[in-house]
Amino acid sequence: MTLPIWCYAESDPVVHTMSFLTDILPAATAFEQRRKLRLSPRHRISSAFLFDGNQRRRMEMALARYAGSEWELPLPMFGQALGALLASGASSIPAETADRAFVDGGRALLLNQQTRAHELVEIDTVEADALTLVDPTAAAWPAGSMLYPLRRARLVDAPALGLFTDAISYGDTEFELTEPLDWAAYTWPAEYRGAPVFDQCANAAASDPVVGLPRRLLTVDVMSGVQSVYDLPAVTLPTLQMAIDAEGREDIADLYAMLYDLKGCLRSVWISSRARDLEPVASAGSGATSIDVEACGLDDADLPATRRDIRIQFPGGAVVYRRITNVTTPAPGTERITLDSALGTAIAPGDGTVISWLWLARQSADVNALGYWTGDVVETTLQFEGINHDL
């Protein structure tokens, strides 16, 4: 039987949460083994709702009858408006289908936002610019009507209904999909030393990036004397928290593909502070394999694993990744870092070159939440933590 179709409050954000599952076997030295336990992520869609008049009565009756059943859930973040009138009896729907979660043999929803009339259609095949239908449409749909992909879903919990007036109900709801929501494979723009490089710009308007330097200390306390503290990893494993956003279908599709590839905590990637961690104090040609930088304690002892690699962004925007193979002190106040290969581009003090630390990390959690105010803008916050490695 066809179950009721849920509608969202149009003025409130929609949050899409993806939950992966990673088994992490950590060692006391902060080395770790990770394995994927879930073939694909679980998906939850949450949003506010507001119903009035007859729509409120219909939805309350549907909740009373079907709250524990599967619902046909439109995915608002992948919706689009029809560009022209769709006549009754149409056997296909012209639409953008790339990265819109339509699938062969799936279902879609046509919705007139003014009248709230809707029609569920079954998809035969997904073409590059249209959906071919199993049966023709039963009604005509004016330009501007919305087209959504559908997935079956269950309510995580029955929502509480606030009564704003005797004719208006409002509240919050959360659904978990019971059908797959797959995504295309992701191609990382850059790789370094056998692992991909995460090099997204932070959304500083939402929040400042935050770099942490946590310690992994083992404390033994027998209570009768001074505590014994052991630093078994012998390295600080930096963390990075940053807000990012994606605007436009292409960027949003790339964000989804990247998150699917990260698989929560599973994938190791190189990340960078993108800050001025090292400051050049002398010019270096494109063929140079060393850079003189302002002294900051590099030559005081051996470099730890998380301070052996750097990201160099040149004034024109080009980026290279290099490993520091040696550090010396050619003059007071100056340290010379030797690189594993040539710079490739000349640099000079004050020219805008940014040298940042680069370290291997993974996501701190298996859950990613993407917030939508519109279907073309999404915001999320990512948290990474460094891992001990011997690359």
N, C-alpha and C positions, 0 to 999 in steps of 0.2 A: 504494500500500500504506500501511497505517497504521503509523507509526513509534512507537517506545516513548515513553512519557510520563514526563517527569522529575519527581521529587519533591524537596522541600526539607527540610532539618533544621528542625523546628518551633521550636527554641529560639534560632535565630540570626537576625540581621537580614538583610533583603533590600535590595539597593541597585539602584535603577532609574536608569540613566544615559541622558540624552537628549543627542544630539550634533547641533547645527546646523552650518551652514557658511556663513561670511560672508567675502566678499572686501572688504578694507579698503584703500582707496587714500589714504594719509596725505600731507599736505603738511608742509613744514618748519615752518609756522606753526601746526600742530596742527589745522587744518581737515581734514576727511576726507570721502571719499565711500564709501558702503557699499552692497553689493548682495548679495542672497540667491543662493546657488549650489545649495542643496538644497531641493527642493519640500517635504519633510517631514523631521523629524529621524530619525536612526538611534537605535535603542533597544537597550540592553544590560541584562540582568538577571543579577545575580551574588549568590551566597549560598554558605554552607557546606552540606555534606551529611554525613550519617552513616547508613550502612546496616549491618544485621546479619542473620545467619542466611541464610535463603533469599532475602530481599530483596537482600542484598549479592551473592549469586551471580547473581541475575537481572540486576541492574544492571551488574555487571562484564561479563557476557556481552553485554548490550546495548551497552555502550561498545566492546567488542572488535569487534562487528559493525557498529554504526551511528555510530561516533564522527564520521565525516565526512559524515553525512547530515543531513537535516532531522528535527527532533524536534517533537512536539506539546508545547508548553511552557505549563503553567498559569501564569497571572499572579496570584501570591499576594496582591499588594496590592489586587486588586479582588475577592477572594473573599468569600463570605458563607456562613453556616450556614443550612441549611433549618430553617424554623420548625415544620414538622410532617412526619409521615410522608408520603413520596412513594411511592405504590403502583406495583407492577410494571404495565407497560402504560400508564403516564400519557402523555398526548399534549402536556402542557404542564407547566412547572415554575414554581410561584409564586415570585417573586423580586423584589428591588429591582433595577431595570435601569438607572436613570438614573446616568450617570457610572461605569459598571462595565465598560466596554470590550466589551460584547456588541454584535454586529452581525448584521443580517439575512444569512442564508446562512453564518454563521460556525459555530463549534463551542464546546462547553462540556464541562467535566469534572465528574462526580459522584464524590466520594471519601469513603469511610468511614474516618475517621482511626484507629479502633480496629483494624479488620481489614485496612486498607490496600487493600481491594477498590475498584475504580474502574470507571467506565463513561464512554465518550466518546459524546456526543450531538450531532446536527447541528441547528442552529437554523434554523427556517423564517423566523419573524418575531420581532422584539423588541417586546413590548407594554409598556405603562406599568408593569404589575405582574406580568408573567410572560414566560417564554420559550415560544413555540410551537414544537414539535419536528417534524422531517421524519418521523421514525419514533418510535413509543412506546418508553418505557424497557424494558429487558430484565430489570431486577431492581427490587426494592423498596429504598428508601433511608430509613433511620430519621431522625427529627428530630435535628439537630445535624450531619448529614453536610454536607460542604463542596461548594459550587458555584463553579467557577472558569471565567472565559473562557479560551480557548486561542488561541495564535498559533504558527505555525510558526517555528522558530528553529534556528540552527546553533551548535554549540560554537565559541567563539573559539579555544580550545585544549583538547586532551584533558587532563582533570584528573589530577593525581598522586594516588594512593590511599595514604593512610596506614593502616597496619595496627595499630590500637590493640590488638587481640587477633587470634587466628587466625580469629575469626568476625565482626569489625567493621572496616569500612573508613570512612574519613572524608577530607575534603578540601574544596577550594573550587572552584567552577565559575562560568563566565561564558558566557551565551548572547547572541547577537545576533539580533533578530527579523528574519525575512525577509518578514513581512506587515506592512501598515500598522497603526499605532495612532493613529487620528485623535482630535481633541478638538473640543468646541464652541467657538465664538467667545467672546472675553472682552470684557466691558464694564467699562472702567476707572471706578472710583467718582468720579474727579475729573480734570479737564483744566485746564491753565494755559498760556496763550499758545500754543495750538495743539498741545501735546504732553501725553500722559497724565502723571499724577503717581503715582509709586510711593511709597506712604505706609504700608507695613507696619511693625508693631511688631517690634523685634528680640527674639530669644529670648535674653535676658541670662543665663538659667540655663545655656545651652550655652557661650556665649562673649560677651565684651564687643564691641560695635561698635567698629570701628577706622576712623578718618578719616586718610588720608594726604595730604600736600601735595607731590607729586613735581614736579620741574622737567623741562622739555623743552629742555635746553641743547645747543647745537651747539659742540663743542670742536675747534679747529684747532690742531694741535701739529706744528710743524716741527722739533722736538727741540733746536734750537740756541738757543732763547730762551724767554721766557714764553709760555705757552699763550694763545691767543685764544679767548674764550668768548662766544657770542652767544645771547641769549634771544629767538629769533625769535617765539614765540607771545606773549611779553610778558604772560603770565598763568599762574598756577599752576592746574592742572587737578586738583581734589581727587578722591581715591578714597574709596570706602566699602566696607568688608567687614562683613557682618552675618549672623548665623545667624537663620533664621526657622523656625517650625514651623507645622503645620496639624493640627488635631484634628477628627475627624468628617468624614463623606463630603462635606458641602457645602463646607467649607473646603478639603479636599484637591482637590476638583474645581475650585475657584476658583484654587488654586495651579497646577494643571496648565494650566488655560486661560491664566493669566497668562504662564507660561513659554513656552507655544506662541506667544503674541502677541509676547513679547519677541524670539523667534527668535534666541536667542544674542546676538551683538553687534549685530544689525541695528537694533533699535528704540531711539529716543531717548526717555528719560523724565526727569522732574524727580525728584530725590532730595534728601533733607534729612538733616542730622546729628541733628535732633530734640534738640539740646543747647541750653543757654541761651547762645547766641552773642551776643545783645544783651540788655541788662538795662534795662527801663524805669525812669526816675527821676522821672516826673511822670505825673499822671492825664491820660487822653485820652478824650473822649466818643466815642460810636458814630459820630458824623458827622465826626470829626477825620480830617484827611488828613496829619497829621504826628505823630511820637512823639519825645519826648525820651528819650535813652538815655545810659547811662554811657559816657563817652568811651573809645574803644578804637582811635583812629587812622583812623576813617572819613574825616575831613576833611583828612587829610594829603595826599592826591592823588586823582586820578580813580579811581572804583571799577572794578575789573576785571570782566570778563564773569561770573565765577563769584561775585561779591559784589555783585550788583545786585538779587537777588530774595530774598525771605524767606518763611518759613512762620510764621504766628502761630497758636498754639493757646491758646484762651481757657480760663479756669478750668472752665467747664462742659463742655469737650471739643470745642467747635466749632472748626473750622480754616478759615483763609482764607490766600490766597497773594497777595502784593503785590510790586510793583516799587518800588525806591527811585529816585526821579527827581532828588533833590538832597540834599546834606548841608551843614549849616552848624554853627557853634559859637556858640550863644546866650550861653553862660557857661562859665567855666573848669570843666573836668571833665564837661561835658555836650555831647553832639552831638545835633542835631535832624535826623531823617531825614524827608524829604517823600515821601509815597506817591502812587501813580498813581490811587488811589481811596480812599474812606472806609473806616475800620476795620469798621464795621458792628456792633461791640460795644464798650462802654466798657471801659477797662482802668485799673488803678491799680498803683503800686509794691507789690510784695509780695503781690499777689493770686493768684499762680500762673501768670500769663501767661508762655508760653515762646515766644521769638522765635529762630528758627533760620535759618541760611543754607540757601538752596535753589539747586541748580545742575543744569544739564542734563548728562545722562550716558548711558552705555550699559553693558551688561555687559562685563566684561573678557575673557570667554572664551565660546566657543560650546558649552561642555559644562556641563550641570547634573546633579548627582548627588543623588538623593532616597533617604534611608535610612529604612527601615521596621523598627520593632520589632514593631508590630502593624499590622493592616490599617487602623486608624483613627487612627494617629499617624505623621506623616512629618516628618523634619527635613532641612534643606538649608542650605547657606551660599551667599550671593550676593555677588559682587564687582562693583562698578561703578567706572568711571573717567570723570571729567569730560571734556567735549568743548568745544572752542572754538566759539563760535557768535556770531551777530549778531541773535538774536531780540530 
